[in-house]
Amino acid sequence: MTAVLETPPLPNKEKNGVSIPKPEAASATLQKEAPDNPLFEKAICLAVSLRKPGNHRKLSASLVDVDADKDLISAQKTLLSCEHLKTIDHYDGEIRRYLYTRCLPSLFKEGVYLVPIGLVEEVEAKLTAFADKRKQLVSAFLEAYPALIDEAQKRLRAAFNATDYPSVERIGQCFRMEWRYIAFSVPGTLKTVSREMFRKEQEKAERQWQEALEEVRTLLRTHMAELVQHMVGRLSESDKSGKPKVFKNTLVTNMTEFLDTFDARNLTDDTELSEVVAKARTLLSGVDAQTLRTSTALRASLHEGFSNLKGRLDTLIVSKPTRAISFEEE
């Protein structure tokens, strides 16, 4: 599909320098962009970019001591060995994991998500909080940056190159977290060039959006199936030693989080999965991880219940084959 990325001209409110369309206004505008696309009635596209400077450089061949043709050898060096960059990298992963639990892939490009209209304000508030915390982590790194360069010079010795290390101000500009709400549409100007081309692009867009609906449905089914399979595995009677299997609190919290956000994320009105979700909610009603650890009867009951749900989910996924979806930006 020939797609145009554009910020929808909506009534906005400003938060942290980012234009936030009101959910009801966003729905109306997006329907105008693509009236035949049911996804636009329930979700808005969000582009998220997480950037940071690279921490590796190619090592000069003269510094590589190996008995081989150096044209066939490639080596690299790490510029800075520090926990600050590892912490920022881990935090970026946390941001992506959050988006995974609240959004759905847009299928247009990596880093672009479908945000259910009902979750737009929550996601916006969370991204703002993430951005504030990320700035703090970056500030801590920048404060330590001069000392880290001195350490790198001592450790890299002949491999150290001062030009690999920009100023504090410049390296700080390499860290960016940006997001904006966008619309995808067939370029209207194409109609002035050729009505036939415009018609074909519209048909192509419609086919791809129908495919997107199938992808969204399958993604939710697969995610639910993975959670249920993990639940069944951890609640089985015992491990090889005969003792009850150990599990973390996330066994329950990950499942309840999915169940709590399912209605908003069910953009395709998947009634079959809705039935499974309703049964899972009933099974987990009033259950917490600690009670589950101490009650053998409850473990057995939930194991049986989720085993039945697993069988149902297996049939739903097998009957709807699709290509894999990646949430990763990089």
C-alpha positions as a Markdown table, in Angstrom:
| # | Residue | x | y | z |
|---|---|---|---|---|
| 1 | Met | 0.0 | 0.0 | 0.0 |
| 2 | Thr | 1.2 | 3.5 | -0.8 |
| 3 | Ala | 0.9 | 5.0 | 2.6 |
| 4 | Val | 1.2 | 8.6 | 3.8 |
| 5 | Leu | 2.3 | 9.2 | 7.4 |
| 6 | Glu | 0.7 | 12.3 | 8.7 |
| 7 | Thr | -0.2 | 13.7 | 12.0 |
| 8 | Pro | -4.0 | 13.8 | 12.1 |
| 9 | Pro | -5.3 | 17.4 | 12.2 |
| 10 | Leu | -7.3 | 16.9 | 15.4 |
| 11 | Pro | -8.3 | 19.0 | 18.4 |
| 12 | Asn | -5.3 | 18.5 | 20.6 |
| 13 | Lys | -4.1 | 19.0 | 24.1 |
| 14 | Glu | -0.4 | 19.4 | 24.8 |
| 15 | Lys | 1.6 | 17.1 | 27.1 |
| 16 | Asn | 5.3 | 17.2 | 27.3 |
| 17 | Gly | 5.5 | 18.8 | 23.9 |
| 18 | Val | 3.5 | 16.0 | 22.3 |
| 19 | Ser | 0.2 | 16.5 | 20.6 |
| 20 | Ile | -2.4 | 14.2 | 22.1 |
| 21 | Pro | -5.6 | 13.7 | 20.0 |
| 22 | Lys | -8.7 | 13.3 | 22.1 |
| 23 | Pro | -9.9 | 9.6 | 21.7 |
| 24 | Glu | -13.3 | 10.5 | 20.3 |
| 25 | Ala | -11.9 | 13.1 | 17.9 |
| 26 | Ala | -9.2 | 10.6 | 16.8 |
| 27 | Ser | -11.8 | 8.0 | 15.9 |
| 28 | Ala | -13.8 | 10.5 | 13.8 |
| 29 | Thr | -10.8 | 11.7 | 11.9 |
| 30 | Leu | -9.4 | 8.3 | 11.2 |
| 31 | Gln | -12.7 | 7.1 | 10.0 |
| 32 | Lys | -12.7 | 9.9 | 7.5 |
| 33 | Glu | -9.2 | 8.8 | 6.3 |
| 34 | Ala | -10.3 | 5.2 | 5.8 |
| 35 | Pro | -14.1 | 4.8 | 6.1 |
| 36 | Asp | -14.0 | 1.1 | 5.2 |
| 37 | Asn | -11.4 | 0.2 | 7.8 |
| 38 | Pro | -12.9 | -1.0 | 11.1 |
| 39 | Leu | -9.6 | -0.7 | 12.9 |
| 40 | Phe | -9.7 | 3.1 | 12.6 |
| 41 | Glu | -12.9 | 3.1 | 14.6 |
| 42 | Lys | -11.2 | 1.5 | 17.6 |
| 43 | Ala | -7.5 | 2.4 | 17.4 |
| 44 | Ile | -5.0 | 5.0 | 16.5 |
| 45 | Cys | -1.5 | 4.6 | 15.2 |
| 46 | Leu | 1.4 | 5.5 | 17.5 |
| 47 | Ala | 5.0 | 5.8 | 16.3 |
| 48 | Val | 7.6 | 5.4 | 19.1 |
| 49 | Ser | 11.3 | 6.0 | 18.6 |
| 50 | Leu | 14.0 | 5.1 | 21.2 |
| 51 | Arg | 17.5 | 6.2 | 20.2 |
| 52 | Lys | 20.9 | 6.0 | 21.8 |
| 53 | Pro | 24.5 | 6.2 | 20.6 |
| 54 | Gly | 26.3 | 3.1 | 19.3 |
| 55 | Asn | 28.9 | 1.7 | 21.7 |
| 56 | His | 31.0 | -0.2 | 19.3 |
| 57 | Arg | 33.5 | 0.7 | 16.5 |
| 58 | Lys | 35.4 | -1.2 | 13.9 |
| 59 | Leu | 38.9 | -2.1 | 15.1 |
| 60 | Ser | 41.8 | -1.2 | 12.9 |
| 61 | Ala | 43.2 | -4.1 | 11.0 |
| 62 | Ser | 46.7 | -3.1 | 12.1 |
| 63 | Leu | 45.7 | -3.9 | 15.7 |
| 64 | Val | 44.4 | -7.4 | 14.8 |
| 65 | Asp | 47.1 | -10.1 | 15.3 |
| 66 | Val | 45.9 | -13.2 | 13.5 |
| 67 | Asp | 47.4 | -15.6 | 11.0 |
| 68 | Ala | 44.9 | -14.9 | 8.3 |
| 69 | Asp | 44.1 | -12.6 | 5.4 |
| 70 | Lys | 43.0 | -9.5 | 7.2 |
| 71 | Asp | 40.6 | -8.6 | 4.4 |
| 72 | Leu | 38.5 | -11.5 | 5.6 |
| 73 | Ile | 38.7 | -10.6 | 9.2 |
| 74 | Ser | 36.4 | -8.1 | 11.0 |
| 75 | Ala | 36.8 | -7.1 | 14.7 |
| 76 | Gln | 35.3 | -4.4 | 16.8 |
| 77 | Lys | 35.9 | -2.6 | 20.1 |
| 78 | Thr | 33.6 | -1.5 | 22.9 |
| 79 | Leu | 33.9 | 2.2 | 23.5 |
| 80 | Leu | 32.6 | 2.3 | 27.0 |
| 81 | Ser | 32.2 | -0.4 | 29.6 |
| 82 | Cys | 29.6 | 0.9 | 32.0 |
| 83 | Glu | 26.4 | 0.0 | 33.8 |
| 84 | His | 24.7 | 3.3 | 32.8 |
| 85 | Leu | 24.3 | 2.3 | 29.2 |
| 86 | Lys | 23.2 | -1.2 | 30.2 |
| 87 | Thr | 20.6 | 0.3 | 32.5 |
| 88 | Ile | 19.3 | 2.6 | 29.7 |
| 89 | Asp | 19.2 | -0.4 | 27.3 |
| 90 | His | 17.3 | -2.5 | 29.8 |
| 91 | Tyr | 14.9 | 0.4 | 30.4 |
| 92 | Asp | 14.2 | 0.7 | 26.7 |
| 93 | Gly | 13.3 | -3.0 | 26.8 |
| 94 | Glu | 10.9 | -2.3 | 29.6 |
| 95 | Ile | 9.2 | 0.4 | 27.5 |
| 96 | Arg | 8.8 | -1.9 | 24.6 |
| 97 | Arg | 7.4 | -4.6 | 26.9 |
| 98 | Tyr | 4.8 | -2.2 | 28.2 |
| 99 | Leu | 3.8 | -1.3 | 24.7 |
| 100 | Tyr | 3.5 | -5.0 | 23.9 |
| 101 | Thr | 1.0 | -5.4 | 26.8 |
| 102 | Arg | -1.2 | -2.4 | 25.8 |
| 103 | Cys | -0.8 | -2.0 | 22.0 |
| 104 | Leu | -0.9 | -4.1 | 18.9 |
| 105 | Pro | 1.4 | -4.0 | 15.9 |
| 106 | Ser | 0.3 | -1.8 | 13.1 |
| 107 | Leu | 2.0 | -4.0 | 10.4 |
| 108 | Phe | 3.2 | -1.0 | 8.5 |
| 109 | Lys | 6.7 | -0.6 | 10.0 |
| 110 | Glu | 8.6 | -1.5 | 13.1 |
| 111 | Gly | 8.1 | 1.0 | 16.0 |
| 112 | Val | 4.5 | 1.8 | 15.0 |
| 113 | Tyr | 1.7 | 0.4 | 17.1 |
| 114 | Leu | -2.1 | 0.4 | 17.2 |
| 115 | Val | -3.3 | 1.9 | 20.4 |
| 116 | Pro | -6.9 | 1.0 | 21.3 |
| 117 | Ile | -8.9 | 4.3 | 21.7 |
| 118 | Gly | -9.8 | 3.4 | 25.3 |
| 119 | Leu | -6.1 | 3.1 | 26.2 |
| 120 | Val | -4.8 | 6.2 | 24.5 |
| 121 | Glu | -4.7 | 8.4 | 27.6 |
| 122 | Glu | -3.2 | 5.6 | 29.8 |
| 123 | Val | -0.5 | 4.9 | 27.2 |
| 124 | Glu | 0.3 | 8.6 | 26.8 |
| 125 | Ala | 0.6 | 9.1 | 30.5 |
| 126 | Lys | 2.9 | 6.1 | 30.8 |
| 127 | Leu | 5.1 | 7.2 | 27.9 |
| 128 | Thr | 5.5 | 10.6 | 29.6 |
| 129 | Ala | 6.6 | 8.9 | 32.8 |
| 130 | Phe | 8.9 | 6.7 | 30.9 |
| 131 | Ala | 10.5 | 9.7 | 29.1 |
| 132 | Asp | 11.0 | 11.5 | 32.4 |
| 133 | Lys | 12.7 | 8.5 | 34.0 |
| 134 | Arg | 14.8 | 7.9 | 30.9 |
| 135 | Lys | 16.1 | 11.5 | 31.0 |
| 136 | Gln | 17.2 | 10.9 | 34.6 |
| 137 | Leu | 19.1 | 7.8 | 33.5 |
| 138 | Val | 20.7 | 9.7 | 30.6 |
| 139 | Ser | 21.7 | 12.5 | 32.9 |
| 140 | Ala | 23.4 | 10.0 | 35.2 |
| 141 | Phe | 25.4 | 8.6 | 32.3 |
| 142 | Leu | 26.4 | 12.1 | 31.1 |
| 143 | Glu | 27.7 | 13.0 | 34.5 |
| 144 | Ala | 29.9 | 9.9 | 34.5 |
| 145 | Tyr | 30.9 | 10.3 | 30.9 |
| 146 | Pro | 34.3 | 12.1 | 31.3 |
| 147 | Ala | 35.5 | 9.6 | 33.8 |
| 148 | Leu | 34.3 | 6.7 | 31.6 |
| 149 | Ile | 36.4 | 8.1 | 28.7 |
| 150 | Asp | 39.5 | 8.1 | 31.0 |
| 151 | Glu | 38.8 | 4.5 | 32.0 |
| 152 | Ala | 38.3 | 3.5 | 28.3 |
| 153 | Gln | 41.7 | 5.1 | 27.4 |
| 154 | Lys | 43.5 | 3.1 | 30.1 |
| 155 | Arg | 41.8 | -0.2 | 29.0 |
| 156 | Leu | 41.9 | 0.2 | 25.2 |
| 157 | Arg | 45.4 | 1.5 | 25.2 |
| 158 | Ala | 46.6 | 1.5 | 21.5 |
| 159 | Ala | 43.0 | 0.9 | 20.3 |
| 160 | Phe | 41.8 | 4.1 | 22.0 |
| 161 | Asn | 40.8 | 6.9 | 19.6 |
| 162 | Ala | 39.7 | 10.2 | 21.0 |
| 163 | Thr | 37.6 | 11.0 | 18.0 |
| 164 | Asp | 35.3 | 8.1 | 18.9 |
| 165 | Tyr | 34.1 | 10.2 | 21.9 |
| 166 | Pro | 32.1 | 13.3 | 21.2 |
| 167 | Ser | 31.5 | 16.1 | 23.7 |
| 168 | Val | 29.1 | 15.6 | 26.6 |
| 169 | Glu | 26.6 | 17.9 | 24.9 |
| 170 | Arg | 26.8 | 16.1 | 21.6 |
| 171 | Ile | 26.6 | 12.6 | 23.1 |
| 172 | Gly | 23.6 | 13.8 | 25.1 |
| 173 | Gln | 21.8 | 14.7 | 21.8 |
| 174 | Cys | 22.1 | 11.1 | 20.7 |
| 175 | Phe | 19.7 | 10.0 | 23.3 |
| 176 | Arg | 16.1 | 10.6 | 22.2 |
| 177 | Met | 12.7 | 9.3 | 23.0 |
| 178 | Glu | 10.0 | 10.5 | 20.7 |
| 179 | Trp | 6.4 | 9.5 | 19.9 |
| 180 | Arg | 3.6 | 10.9 | 17.9 |
| 181 | Tyr | 0.2 | 9.8 | 16.6 |
| 182 | Ile | -0.1 | 9.3 | 12.9 |
| 183 | Ala | -2.5 | 8.4 | 10.1 |
| 184 | Phe | -2.0 | 6.1 | 7.1 |
| 185 | Ser | -3.9 | 6.8 | 3.9 |
| 186 | Val | -3.7 | 6.6 | 0.2 |
| 187 | Pro | -2.3 | 9.9 | -1.1 |
| 188 | Gly | -5.2 | 12.0 | -2.4 |
| 189 | Thr | -3.0 | 13.7 | -5.0 |
| 190 | Leu | -2.6 | 10.3 | -6.7 |
| 191 | Lys | -6.2 | 10.8 | -8.0 |
| 192 | Thr | -5.1 | 13.8 | -10.0 |
| 193 | Val | -2.5 | 11.7 | -11.7 |
| 194 | Ser | -4.6 | 8.6 | -12.4 |
| 195 | Arg | -8.0 | 7.6 | -11.1 |
| 196 | Glu | -7.2 | 4.0 | -12.0 |
| 197 | Met | -3.9 | 4.1 | -9.9 |
| 198 | Phe | -5.8 | 5.6 | -7.0 |
| 199 | Arg | -8.5 | 2.9 | -7.2 |
| 200 | Lys | -5.9 | 0.1 | -7.3 |
| 201 | Glu | -4.1 | 1.7 | -4.3 |
| 202 | Gln | -7.4 | 1.8 | -2.4 |
| 203 | Glu | -8.1 | -1.8 | -3.1 |
| 204 | Lys | -4.5 | -2.7 | -2.1 |
| 205 | Ala | -4.9 | -0.8 | 1.2 |
| 206 | Glu | -8.2 | -2.6 | 1.9 |
| 207 | Arg | -6.6 | -6.0 | 1.4 |
| 208 | Gln | -3.8 | -5.1 | 3.7 |
| 209 | Trp | -6.1 | -3.8 | 6.4 |
| 210 | Gln | -8.1 | -7.0 | 6.2 |
| 211 | Glu | -4.8 | -8.9 | 6.6 |
| 212 | Ala | -4.0 | -6.6 | 9.6 |
| 213 | Leu | -7.3 | -7.6 | 11.2 |
| 214 | Glu | -6.3 | -11.3 | 10.9 |
| 215 | Glu | -2.9 | -10.6 | 12.3 |
| 216 | Val | -4.3 | -8.7 | 15.3 |
| 217 | Arg | -6.7 | -11.5 | 16.0 |
| 218 | Thr | -4.0 | -14.1 | 15.8 |
| 219 | Leu | -1.6 | -12.1 | 18.0 |
| 220 | Leu | -4.1 | -11.9 | 20.9 |
| 221 | Arg | -4.9 | -15.6 | 20.5 |
| 222 | Thr | -1.2 | -16.5 | 20.5 |
| 223 | His | -0.4 | -14.3 | 23.5 |
| 224 | Met | -3.3 | -15.8 | 25.5 |
| 225 | Ala | -2.2 | -19.3 | 24.5 |
| 226 | Glu | 1.4 | -18.7 | 25.7 |
| 227 | Leu | 0.1 | -17.4 | 29.1 |
| 228 | Val | -2.2 | -20.4 | 29.5 |
| 229 | Gln | 0.5 | -22.9 | 28.5 |
| 230 | His | 2.8 | -21.3 | 31.1 |
| 231 | Met | 0.1 | -21.5 | 33.7 |
| 232 | Val | -0.6 | -25.1 | 33.0 |
| 233 | Gly | 3.1 | -26.0 | 33.1 |
| 234 | Arg | 3.8 | -24.3 | 36.4 |
| 235 | Leu | 0.6 | -25.7 | 38.1 |
| 236 | Ser | 1.3 | -29.3 | 37.2 |
| 237 | Glu | 1.4 | -31.5 | 40.3 |
| 238 | Ser | 5.2 | -31.7 | 40.8 |
| 239 | Asp | 8.7 | -31.6 | 39.4 |
| 240 | Lys | 11.0 | -34.5 | 39.1 |
| 241 | Ser | 11.7 | -34.6 | 42.8 |
| 242 | Gly | 8.0 | -34.8 | 43.6 |
| 243 | Lys | 7.7 | -31.3 | 45.0 |
| 244 | Pro | 5.2 | -28.7 | 43.8 |
| 245 | Lys | 6.8 | -26.5 | 41.1 |
| 246 | Val | 8.0 | -23.1 | 42.1 |
| 247 | Phe | 6.6 | -20.1 | 40.3 |
| 248 | Lys | 6.8 | -16.3 | 40.5 |
| 249 | Asn | 4.1 | -13.8 | 41.2 |
| 250 | Thr | 4.1 | -12.9 | 37.5 |
| 251 | Leu | 2.4 | -16.3 | 36.8 |
| 252 | Val | -0.8 | -14.7 | 38.0 |
| 253 | Thr | -0.1 | -11.0 | 37.4 |
| 254 | Asn | 0.8 | -11.4 | 33.7 |
| 255 | Met | -2.4 | -13.3 | 33.1 |
| 256 | Thr | -4.6 | -10.9 | 35.0 |
| 257 | Glu | -3.0 | -8.0 | 33.2 |
| 258 | Phe | -3.9 | -9.5 | 29.9 |
| 259 | Leu | -7.4 | -10.3 | 31.0 |
| 260 | Asp | -7.9 | -6.7 | 32.3 |
| 261 | Thr | -6.8 | -5.1 | 29.0 |
| 262 | Phe | -8.3 | -7.6 | 26.6 |
| 263 | Asp | -11.7 | -5.9 | 26.0 |
| 264 | Ala | -9.9 | -2.7 | 24.9 |
| 265 | Arg | -7.4 | -4.6 | 22.8 |
| 266 | Asn | -10.0 | -6.9 | 21.1 |
| 267 | Leu | -10.1 | -4.7 | 18.0 |
| 268 | Thr | -11.5 | -7.5 | 15.9 |
| 269 | Asp | -14.4 | -8.4 | 18.2 |
| 270 | Asp | -13.1 | -12.0 | 18.5 |
| 271 | Thr | -16.1 | -13.7 | 20.2 |
| 272 | Glu | -14.3 | -17.1 | 20.4 |
| 273 | Leu | -11.4 | -15.7 | 22.3 |
| 274 | Ser | -13.7 | -13.6 | 24.4 |
| 275 | Glu | -15.4 | -16.8 | 25.6 |
| 276 | Val | -12.0 | -18.2 | 26.7 |
| 277 | Val | -11.1 | -14.9 | 28.4 |
| 278 | Ala | -14.3 | -14.9 | 30.3 |
| 279 | Lys | -13.7 | -18.4 | 31.6 |
| 280 | Ala | -10.1 | -17.5 | 32.6 |
| 281 | Arg | -11.4 | -14.5 | 34.5 |
| 282 | Thr | -13.8 | -16.8 | 36.4 |
| 283 | Leu | -11.0 | -19.2 | 37.2 |
| 284 | Leu | -8.7 | -16.5 | 38.6 |
| 285 | Ser | -11.4 | -14.5 | 40.4 |
| 286 | Gly | -10.0 | -13.7 | 43.9 |
| 287 | Val | -6.8 | -15.8 | 43.3 |
| 288 | Asp | -3.4 | -14.4 | 44.2 |
| 289 | Ala | 0.0 | -16.1 | 43.9 |
| 290 | Gln | 0.5 | -16.7 | 47.6 |
| 291 | Thr | -2.8 | -18.5 | 48.0 |
| 292 | Leu | -2.0 | -20.5 | 44.9 |
| 293 | Arg | 1.3 | -21.6 | 46.5 |
| 294 | Thr | -0.3 | -22.8 | 49.7 |
| 295 | Ser | -3.4 | -24.5 | 48.5 |
| 296 | Thr | -3.0 | -27.8 | 46.8 |
| 297 | Ala | -6.7 | -28.0 | 46.0 |
| 298 | Leu | -6.7 | -24.6 | 44.3 |
| 299 | Arg | -3.6 | -25.5 | 42.2 |
| 300 | Ala | -5.3 | -28.7 | 41.1 |
| 301 | Ser | -8.5 | -26.9 | 40.2 |
| 302 | Leu | -6.8 | -24.2 | 38.2 |
| 303 | His | -4.6 | -26.7 | 36.5 |
| 304 | Glu | -7.6 | -28.6 | 35.3 |
| 305 | Gly | -9.5 | -25.4 | 34.3 |
| 306 | Phe | -6.6 | -23.9 | 32.3 |
| 307 | Ser | -5.8 | -27.3 | 30.7 |
| 308 | Asn | -9.3 | -27.2 | 29.2 |
| 309 | Leu | -8.7 | -23.6 | 28.0 |
| 310 | Lys | -5.4 | -24.7 | 26.5 |
| 311 | Gly | -7.1 | -27.3 | 24.4 |
| 312 | Arg | -9.6 | -24.7 | 23.1 |
| 313 | Leu | -6.9 | -22.2 | 22.3 |
| 314 | Asp | -4.9 | -24.8 | 20.4 |
| 315 | Thr | -7.8 | -25.3 | 18.0 |
| 316 | Leu | -8.3 | -21.5 | 17.6 |
| 317 | Ile | -4.7 | -21.0 | 16.7 |
| 318 | Val | -4.3 | -24.0 | 14.4 |
| 319 | Ser | -7.4 | -22.9 | 12.4 |
| 320 | Lys | -6.0 | -19.4 | 11.8 |
| 321 | Pro | -2.4 | -19.7 | 10.4 |
| 322 | Thr | -0.6 | -16.5 | 9.9 |
| 323 | Arg | 2.9 | -15.0 | 9.6 |
| 324 | Ala | 4.9 | -14.0 | 12.6 |
| 325 | Ile | 4.7 | -10.5 | 14.1 |
| 326 | Ser | 7.6 | -8.7 | 15.7 |
| 327 | Phe | 7.2 | -5.8 | 18.1 |
| 328 | Glu | 10.9 | -5.0 | 18.1 |
| 329 | Glu | 12.0 | -1.7 | 16.8 |
| 330 | Glu | 15.6 | -2.6 | 16.1 |
